Amino acid sequence: MSKQETTAGLVRLLSADREGLADQWVDSVAGSLKGRISRAEIARELRELYSALVAALRSGGQDPQSQEMAEIRALLTELSRNRARQGFTPTETAISVLALKTVLEPALGDGSADDTRAYLQLSRVLDDLALFTMETYTRTREEIISAQATQLMELSTPVVKLWDGVIAVPLVGTLDSARTQVVMEKLLQALVDTGSEQAIIDITGVPAVDTQVAQHLLKTIVAARLMGAECTVSGIRPQIAQTIVALGIEFGDIVTKSTLADALQLALKKSGVDLVAHRSVQR
């Protein structure tokens, strides 16, 4: 069977009762997604895909990477990205393509050998398109997860202004090299933006540090000094202190305080702020 004959068979298979087959495809996919996306949207996606598939096959395109399949790739990319953002699974996304195979099977009940060969050829094309869909879905999910991780890291590393000339970075949760790099960048930028000369790195909410994180914090403090600012580290837990000693990490002349309040008091004092204690008078 020549390629032209195969192509003609594929187009004939998809063109027989075109509207009916497209409707069944939409019904099948809508049923599998259980109402989590409107039938109208599914119908729009699949009818565009159906028309593009027929046009591509009529032009002789059967390789998903061919020029004839460019429109199909664009439609499947949009569909996969939408499904990934809407929280569907890779299987549910791939079914949007593979369901067409099930829809076409009844049409082969009284079909000829040529129709069967055309169906098997179309089945391979749909398998390749489903794989393309899953690859696009996976890339999109990775992009979403990466963006969310970046946003979460930004939110979990706030730089707050405590007083004129005094800023602080209250850290909570696990510190790793990537997050510590964010701490350095945000702290140094905040020093520039606020013109502060005192910075406090509070690690009260950090359960543990390793050698790399400790050294990164030291580099942050040195970088701040180069910009004319002094850093104080507060909230070092006993476990972290023991770890730092066990690892042989030298803090040198870096000032440490047990609490954020103590560090703030020291920073205000260095900034020239006079602190006056007020005591309530009991009558």
C-alpha positions as CSV (number, residue, x, y, z in Angstrom):
1,M,0.0,0.0,0.0
2,S,1.6,3.3,-1.1
3,K,1.9,6.4,1.0
4,Q,-0.7,8.2,-1.1
5,E,-3.1,5.3,-0.7
6,T,-2.5,5.3,3.1
7,T,-3.1,9.0,3.3
8,A,-6.3,8.7,1.2
9,G,-7.4,5.9,3.6
10,L,-6.8,8.0,6.7
11,V,-8.6,11.0,5.3
12,R,-11.5,8.8,4.2
13,L,-11.6,7.2,7.7
14,L,-11.8,10.6,9.4
15,S,-14.1,12.2,6.8
16,A,-16.8,9.5,7.1
17,D,-19.5,11.0,9.3
18,R,-17.1,13.7,10.3
19,E,-19.5,15.7,12.5
20,G,-20.7,12.5,14.2
21,L,-17.2,11.3,15.0
22,A,-16.2,14.7,16.3
23,D,-19.2,14.8,18.6
24,Q,-18.4,11.3,19.9
25,W,-14.8,12.4,20.5
26,V,-16.0,15.5,22.5
27,D,-18.5,13.3,24.5
28,S,-15.8,10.8,25.3
29,V,-13.3,13.4,26.5
30,A,-16.0,15.4,28.4
31,G,-17.0,12.2,30.2
32,S,-13.4,11.4,31.2
33,L,-12.9,15.0,32.6
34,K,-16.1,14.7,34.7
35,G,-17.3,18.3,34.3
36,R,-14.1,20.0,35.4
37,I,-14.0,21.8,32.1
38,S,-17.0,23.0,30.1
39,R,-18.2,20.9,27.2
40,A,-18.2,24.0,25.0
41,E,-14.5,24.5,25.6
42,I,-13.7,20.9,24.9
43,A,-15.7,21.0,21.7
44,R,-13.8,24.1,20.6
45,E,-10.4,22.5,21.3
46,L,-11.2,19.1,19.7
47,R,-13.1,20.4,16.6
48,E,-10.1,22.6,15.8
49,L,-7.8,19.7,16.4
50,Y,-9.9,17.4,14.2
51,S,-10.0,19.8,11.3
52,A,-6.2,20.4,11.6
53,L,-5.6,16.7,11.7
54,V,-7.6,16.0,8.5
55,A,-5.9,18.9,6.8
56,A,-2.4,17.7,7.8
57,L,-3.1,14.1,6.7
58,R,-4.5,15.4,3.4
59,S,-1.2,17.2,2.9
60,G,0.7,14.0,3.5
61,G,1.9,14.8,7.0
62,Q,2.0,11.9,9.4
63,D,5.2,12.7,11.3
64,P,4.3,14.9,14.4
65,Q,7.5,16.9,13.8
66,S,6.7,17.6,10.1
67,Q,5.8,21.0,8.7
68,E,2.3,19.7,7.9
69,M,1.7,19.0,11.6
70,A,2.7,22.5,12.7
71,E,-0.8,23.7,13.4
72,I,-1.6,20.5,15.3
73,R,1.5,20.9,17.5
74,A,0.4,24.5,18.2
75,L,-3.1,23.4,19.2
76,L,-1.8,20.5,21.4
77,T,0.7,22.8,23.1
78,E,-2.1,25.2,24.0
79,L,-4.3,22.3,25.2
80,S,-1.5,20.7,27.2
81,R,-0.6,24.0,28.9
82,N,-4.2,24.7,29.8
83,R,-4.6,21.3,31.3
84,A,-1.4,21.6,33.3
85,R,-2.5,25.0,34.7
86,Q,-6.0,23.7,35.5
87,G,-4.5,20.8,37.5
88,F,-5.4,17.8,35.3
89,T,-3.1,14.8,35.3
90,P,-0.9,13.8,32.4
91,T,-3.2,10.8,31.7
92,E,-6.3,13.0,31.5
93,T,-4.4,15.2,29.1
94,A,-3.3,12.4,26.9
95,I,-6.7,10.9,26.8
96,S,-7.9,14.0,25.0
97,V,-5.9,12.7,22.0
98,L,-6.2,8.9,22.5
99,A,-9.9,8.9,22.9
100,L,-10.2,9.4,19.1
101,K,-8.9,5.9,18.6
102,T,-11.8,4.5,20.6
103,V,-14.3,6.6,18.7
104,L,-13.1,5.3,15.4
105,E,-13.1,1.6,16.3
106,P,-16.9,1.1,15.6
107,A,-16.4,2.5,12.2
108,L,-14.2,-0.5,11.3
109,G,-16.9,-3.1,12.1
110,D,-17.6,-3.8,8.4
111,G,-14.5,-2.1,7.2
112,S,-12.1,-3.4,4.6
113,A,-8.5,-4.5,5.1
114,D,-7.5,-1.1,3.7
115,D,-9.6,0.7,6.4
116,T,-8.0,-1.5,9.1
117,R,-4.5,-0.6,7.8
118,A,-5.5,3.1,7.7
119,Y,-6.8,2.8,11.3
120,L,-3.6,1.2,12.5
121,Q,-1.6,3.9,10.8
122,L,-3.7,6.7,12.3
123,S,-3.4,4.9,15.7
124,R,0.4,5.3,15.5
125,V,0.0,9.0,14.6
126,L,-2.3,9.6,17.5
127,D,0.2,7.7,19.9
128,D,2.9,10.1,18.7
129,L,0.7,13.1,19.2
130,A,-0.3,11.9,22.7
131,L,3.4,11.6,23.6
132,F,4.0,15.1,22.3
133,T,1.1,16.2,24.5
134,M,2.6,14.6,27.6
135,E,6.0,16.1,27.0
136,T,4.5,19.6,26.7
137,Y,2.4,19.0,29.8
138,T,5.5,17.9,31.7
139,R,7.5,21.0,30.6
140,T,4.6,23.3,31.6
141,R,4.3,21.6,35.0
142,E,8.1,22.0,35.6
143,E,7.8,25.7,34.6
144,I,4.9,26.2,37.0
145,I,6.6,24.4,39.9
146,S,9.8,26.4,39.3
147,A,7.9,29.7,39.3
148,Q,6.0,28.7,42.4
149,A,9.3,27.8,44.1
150,T,10.8,31.1,43.2
151,Q,7.7,33.0,44.5
152,L,7.7,30.9,47.7
153,M,11.4,31.7,48.2
154,E,10.7,35.4,47.7
155,L,7.8,35.3,50.2
156,S,9.8,33.3,52.8
157,T,12.7,35.7,52.7
158,P,11.3,39.1,53.6
159,V,13.5,42.1,54.3
160,V,11.8,44.5,56.8
161,K,12.7,47.9,57.9
162,L,12.7,48.0,61.7
163,W,13.9,51.6,62.1
164,D,15.5,54.3,60.1
165,G,18.8,52.9,59.1
166,V,18.0,49.4,60.5
167,I,16.7,46.5,58.4
168,A,16.2,42.8,59.3
169,V,15.8,39.5,57.5
170,P,13.7,37.1,59.8
171,L,14.3,33.6,58.4
172,V,12.0,30.7,59.0
173,G,12.3,27.2,57.8
174,T,15.0,25.2,56.0
175,L,17.9,27.1,54.6
176,D,19.8,25.8,51.6
177,S,22.4,27.4,49.3
178,A,19.7,28.7,46.8
179,R,17.7,30.4,49.5
180,T,20.8,31.8,51.2
181,Q,21.7,33.3,47.8
182,V,18.3,35.0,47.7
183,V,19.0,36.3,51.3
184,M,22.2,37.9,50.1
185,E,20.7,39.5,47.0
186,K,17.6,40.9,48.9
187,L,19.6,42.1,51.8
188,L,22.2,43.9,49.7
189,Q,19.5,45.4,47.5
190,A,17.6,46.6,50.6
191,L,20.7,48.2,52.0
192,V,20.9,50.2,48.8
193,D,17.2,51.0,48.7
194,T,16.9,52.1,52.3
195,G,20.4,53.5,52.9
196,S,20.6,51.5,56.1
197,E,23.9,50.9,57.9
198,Q,22.6,48.2,60.3
199,A,21.3,44.8,59.2
200,I,20.0,42.0,61.3
201,I,19.9,38.4,60.1
202,D,17.6,36.6,62.5
203,I,17.7,32.8,62.3
204,T,15.4,32.0,65.2
205,G,13.1,30.0,62.9
206,V,15.8,28.1,61.2
207,P,16.1,24.5,62.6
208,A,19.6,23.7,61.2
209,V,22.4,25.0,59.1
210,D,25.2,23.1,57.3
211,T,28.7,24.2,56.3
212,Q,27.7,25.7,52.9
213,V,24.8,27.7,54.4
214,A,27.0,29.0,57.2
215,Q,29.7,30.1,54.8
216,H,27.1,31.7,52.5
217,L,25.8,33.7,55.5
218,L,29.4,34.8,56.3
219,K,29.9,35.9,52.7
220,T,26.6,37.9,52.9
221,I,27.9,39.7,56.0
222,V,31.2,40.4,54.4
223,A,29.5,41.8,51.3
224,A,27.3,44.0,53.5
225,R,30.4,45.3,55.2
226,L,31.9,46.2,51.8
227,M,28.8,48.4,51.3
228,G,29.4,50.1,54.6
229,A,26.8,48.2,56.7
230,E,27.2,46.2,59.9
231,C,25.4,42.9,60.3
232,T,24.3,41.2,63.5
233,V,23.2,37.6,63.6
234,S,20.5,36.8,66.1
235,G,18.5,33.7,67.3
236,I,21.2,31.1,67.0
237,R,19.7,27.9,68.5
238,P,21.8,25.7,70.8
239,Q,21.8,22.9,68.2
240,I,23.0,25.3,65.5
241,A,25.7,26.7,67.8
242,Q,26.9,23.1,68.4
243,T,26.9,22.4,64.7
244,I,28.9,25.5,63.9
245,V,31.5,24.6,66.6
246,A,31.6,21.0,65.5
247,L,32.2,22.1,61.9
248,G,34.9,24.4,62.9
249,I,33.3,27.4,61.3
250,E,34.9,30.7,62.4
251,F,32.5,33.6,62.8
252,G,35.4,35.9,63.6
253,D,34.3,39.3,64.8
254,I,30.8,38.9,63.6
255,V,28.4,40.1,66.3
256,T,25.8,37.6,67.5
257,K,22.8,38.1,69.8
258,S,20.5,35.6,71.4
259,T,17.3,37.3,70.4
260,L,16.0,39.7,67.7
261,A,15.2,42.2,70.4
262,D,18.7,42.2,71.7
263,A,20.0,42.6,68.1
264,L,17.7,45.5,67.5
265,Q,18.7,47.2,70.7
266,L,22.4,46.9,69.7
267,A,21.6,48.2,66.1
268,L,19.7,51.2,67.5
269,K,22.6,52.0,69.9
270,K,25.1,51.9,67.0
271,S,22.8,54.1,65.0
272,G,22.9,56.7,67.8
273,V,19.3,56.1,69.1
274,D,18.9,56.7,72.8
275,L,16.8,54.1,74.4
276,V,15.0,55.1,77.6
277,A,13.3,52.5,79.7
278,H,9.9,53.4,81.0
279,R,8.6,51.6,84.1
280,S,5.0,51.7,85.1
281,V,4.3,53.2,88.5
282,Q,2.0,51.3,90.7
283,R,-0.1,53.4,93.0
